[in-house]
């Protein structure tokens, strides 16, 4: 229960991060850009496109490597798009019809921080990866390509595909690529043992 609560808090914060990128309109992180492009091509709102994107990768992982799926994967897959839409509506009301560049930059930075914190919280619960993360890890194992390079290839495909389909690709895209990881990593490292303590479990020490 504790881990599920941590997961849902992380998903909600991640939903705000994705919504902030959409509303800043200064370039989206790779996945958000691709999902925006999907929405344009399929005439869907962002949240519905996000849910479809996650469900597609969920099915792929179900076929290729179902061991990667846990309750966290399911919660993330079927709720992230809904929370993103909620925050898009809230930010639309707060930012108005024509927000200035300073407001957009602030929202973009907040979105980057939110994505890092939200994904870090989600992963610290250790109850499954998000569908696209599970896909990347599976592809890295199957192709023997180091995960870091496989993720770079994946992000590049997301950016190019998003741009072609009509997603927003600009300097915010670069910020998303380089800024989310450094925020996410320490959240996972520092919060993981705390979540274990809350959940009444002990994390095995990592061998040197």
C-alpha positions in Angstrom: 0.0 0.0 0.0 2.8 2.4 0.9 4.6 1.7 -2.4 1.4 2.2 -4.3 0.8 5.6 -2.7 4.4 6.6 -3.5 3.8 5.4 -7.1 0.6 7.5 -7.5 2.2 10.6 -6.0 5.0 10.1 -8.5 2.6 9.6 -11.4 0.6 12.8 -10.5 3.8 14.9 -10.4 4.9 13.3 -13.7 1.6 14.3 -15.1 2.1 17.9 -14.1 5.6 17.8 -15.7 4.2 16.6 -19.0 1.4 19.1 -18.9 3.9 21.9 -18.2 6.0 21.0 -21.2 2.8 21.1 -23.4 1.7 24.4 -22.0 5.1 26.1 -22.1 5.2 25.4 -25.9 8.9 25.8 -26.0 9.8 22.3 -27.0 8.8 19.1 -25.2 10.9 16.2 -23.8 11.3 13.4 -26.4 8.3 11.3 -25.2 6.0 14.2 -24.8 6.9 15.6 -28.2 6.1 12.2 -29.8 2.8 12.0 -27.9 1.9 15.5 -29.0 2.6 14.4 -32.6 0.4 11.4 -32.1 -2.4 13.6 -30.8 -2.1 15.8 -33.9 -2.2 12.9 -36.3 -5.0 11.1 -34.6 -7.0 14.2 -33.6 -6.8 13.3 -29.9 -6.2 15.4 -26.8 -2.8 15.0 -25.2 -4.0 12.8 -22.3 -5.7 10.3 -24.5 -2.7 10.2 -26.8 -0.5 9.6 -23.8 -2.6 6.7 -22.6 -2.6 5.1 -26.1 1.2 5.5 -26.3 1.7 3.8 -22.9 -0.8 1.0 -23.7 1.0 0.2 -27.0 4.3 -0.2 -25.1 2.6 -2.0 -22.3 1.3 -4.6 -24.8 4.8 -4.9 -26.4 6.4 -5.6 -23.0 3.6 -8.0 -22.2 4.7 -10.0 -25.3 8.4 -9.6 -25.0 9.2 -9.4 -21.3 6.2 -9.7 -19.0 8.5 -10.0 -16.0 9.1 -6.3 -16.2 5.4 -5.6 -15.5 4.2 -5.0 -12.0 1.4 -3.0 -10.4 3.4 0.2 -10.8 3.5 -0.4 -14.6 -0.3 -0.8 -14.7 -1.0 2.3 -12.6 1.4 4.4 -14.7 0.1 3.1 -18.0 -3.6 3.8 -17.4 -3.5 7.0 -15.3 -0.7 9.3 -16.5 -2.6 10.7 -19.5 -5.6 11.5 -17.3 -3.5 13.4 -14.8 -1.8 15.2 -17.6 -5.1 16.4 -19.0 -6.2 17.6 -15.6 -3.1 19.7 -15.2 -3.3 21.0 -18.8 -6.7 22.4 -17.9 -5.4 23.9 -14.7 -2.4 25.5 -16.4 -4.6 26.9 -19.2 -6.7 28.7 -16.6 -3.7 30.0 -14.7 -1.6 31.1 -17.7 -4.3 32.6 -19.8 -4.6 32.7 -23.6 -1.3 34.5 -24.4 1.3 34.0 -21.6 4.6 35.9 -22.0 7.9 34.3 -22.6 9.1 34.6 -18.9 6.0 32.7 -17.8 6.6 30.0 -20.4 10.2 29.6 -19.3 9.2 29.3 -15.6 6.6 26.7 -16.5 9.2 24.8 -18.6 11.7 24.7 -15.8 9.0 23.6 -13.3 8.0 20.9 -15.8 11.6 19.6 -16.0 11.9 19.5 -12.2 8.5 17.8 -11.9 9.4 15.1 -14.5 12.6 14.3 -12.6 11.0 14.3 -9.2 7.9 12.4 -10.3 9.8 9.7 -12.2 12.2 9.4 -9.3 9.4 8.9 -6.8 7.7 6.3 -9.1 10.8 4.3 -9.6 11.9 4.5 -5.9 8.8 2.3 -5.1 10.4 -0.5 -7.1 7.1 -2.0 -8.3 7.6 -2.0 -12.0 8.9 0.3 -14.7 6.9 2.7 -16.9 6.1 1.0 -20.3 8.7 2.9 -22.3 11.4 2.4 -19.7 10.6 -1.3 -19.6 10.8 -1.3 -23.4 14.2 0.4 -23.4 15.6 -2.1 -20.8 14.2 -5.0 -22.8 15.7 -3.8 -26.1 19.1 -3.2 -24.4 19.2 -6.8 -23.2 17.9 -8.3 -26.5 20.3 -6.2 -28.7 23.2 -6.2 -26.3 23.4 -2.4 -26.7 24.3 -0.6 -23.5 21.2 0.9 -22.0 22.6 4.5 -22.1 23.1 4.3 -25.9 19.8 2.4 -26.5 18.0 5.2 -24.6 19.8 7.9 -26.7 18.6 6.0 -29.9 15.0 5.8 -28.4 15.0 9.5 -27.6 16.2 10.4 -31.0 13.4 8.4 -32.6 10.9 10.1 -30.3 12.2 13.5 -31.2 12.3 12.9 -35.0 9.0 11.1 -35.0 7.4 13.8 -32.9 8.7 16.6 -35.1 7.5 14.9 -38.3 4.0 14.3 -36.8 3.6 17.9 -35.5 4.9 17.7 -31.9 6.7 20.7 -30.4 10.5 20.4 -30.7 12.6 23.4 -29.6 15.1 24.2 -26.9 12.8 22.7 -24.3 13.4 19.3 -25.9 17.1 19.6 -25.2 16.4 20.7 -21.6 14.2 17.6 -21.2 16.8 15.3 -22.5 19.6 16.6 -20.3 17.8 17.9 -17.3 15.4 15.2 -16.2 18.0 12.5 -15.5 20.1 14.5 -13.1 17.0 15.4 -11.0 15.6 11.8 -11.1 18.8 9.9 -10.1 19.3 11.4 -6.6 15.6 11.1 -5.9 15.7 7.4 -6.5 18.9 6.9 -4.6 17.9 8.9 -1.5 14.2 8.1 -1.4 14.5 4.4 -2.2 15.7 3.4 1.3 13.1 5.7 2.9 10.3 4.0 1.0 11.7 0.6 2.1 11.6 1.8 5.7 8.0 3.1 5.3 7.0 -0.2 3.7 8.7 -2.3 6.5 11.3 -3.9 4.2 15.1 -3.8 4.2 17.0 -3.1 1.0 20.0 -5.4 0.3 23.3 -3.5 0.1 24.7 -3.2 -3.3 28.0 -5.1 -3.8 31.0 -3.0 -4.6 
